[in-house]
Amino acid sequence: MTEGHAGAGRPVGVFDSGVGGLSVLKALRAQLPAEDFIYLADAGFAPYGERGDPFVIERTLAVVRKLREEHSIKALVIACNTATAAAGHLVRAEHPDLPLVGVEPALKPAVALSKTRRIGVMATRGTVGSAKLRALHDSLKGQAEFILQPCDGLADAIQNQDVVKVHALCEQYTRAIGLFGSRAGEVDTLVLGCTHYPFVWDILQSLVGPDVRLIETGDPVARQTRRLLEAAGQLQPGDVPGGTTLLTTGSQEALQAAAQRWLGV
């Protein structure tokens, strides 16, 4: 790998508990085609969404140290809502020199799009119960009504490509949120508050109907990553496509198969 100006040639680290962050990596590769990426799936310790904060914090800090020490990353994207909520502030404190982008459920963009002012939010139990989401939710009080739905088991079912379970859980949780549609009192916007959920976009859209807007976080995260790299003088110049390295604490074959299926790499 050739070194660009101000360390631009070093890779960008992308981290998730499993394959969900591949949805964010897809957006990053589109927005930053010349960059090299190191993707690390902590699948050997997943799922995060139904574990307590101490566990998620311990794993997140360990993964970030590994990415810095072994791969000299120049920036980090925490492509996991649960890890961002539990440990993002601690990563910033431990690595103040590292450009960092986390993910959070896209409540603000949902407010801008919703006409009925009723918004569904699907997320892991860890994200729904986090102080970070509560603060975001409270900051938007009065602008819309949010139905926060913890989706136990859904990320794990997507991770394991359990199609029958995925369909059943998607149906269960969308039904729990309420009536979807464009009329007054109906939910017209659905926030996908876990990076795994965009991979079942078609299933969710079929359940809520064509008039309901689905929102995920990949594109905004990619744009913010580009802004941070530009500000730090670390954006990789040129138009030669960068590479992607896939790492995991779980099954390499499973990660590679997921990347082939969803990214074509």
Number of C-alpha atoms within 10 A of each C-alpha: 9 7 10 15 11 13 17 21 21 23 25 25 26 27 29 30 33 29 32 24 26 27 22 28 27 18 19 25 19 11 16 21 18 18 24 22 24 21 24 26 27 22 21 12 15 20 19 28 27 18 14 13 18 11 13 25 21 11 19 25 17 11 19 21 16 14 22 16 10 9 14 15 23 23 23 23 25 26 34 28 31 36 27 25 23 22 21 22 12 14 20 14 11 12 15 10 10 16 19 21 20 22 24 26 24 18 24 14 15 25 19 11 14 19 17 18 20 24 26 27 26 24 28 24 20 24 28 23 15 16 13 18 19 12 10 15 17 10 11 14 10 8 13 19 17 22 17 22 18 21 23 16 17 26 27 21 17 20 23 15 13 12 12 9 16 21 17 11 18 19 16 12 17 20 13 14 18 14 16 23 19 19 11 11 14 18 26 27 29 28 24 24 30 27 28 28 23 22 17 16 15 9 15 21 15 11 16 22 13 13 12 21 19 19 20 25 23 20 17 16 23 21 14 16 24 18 13 16 18 13 11 16 14 21 24 25 14 11 10 10 12 17 15 17 12 15 17 21 16 16 14 14 10 16 22 18 14 19 18 11 10 14 15 10 13
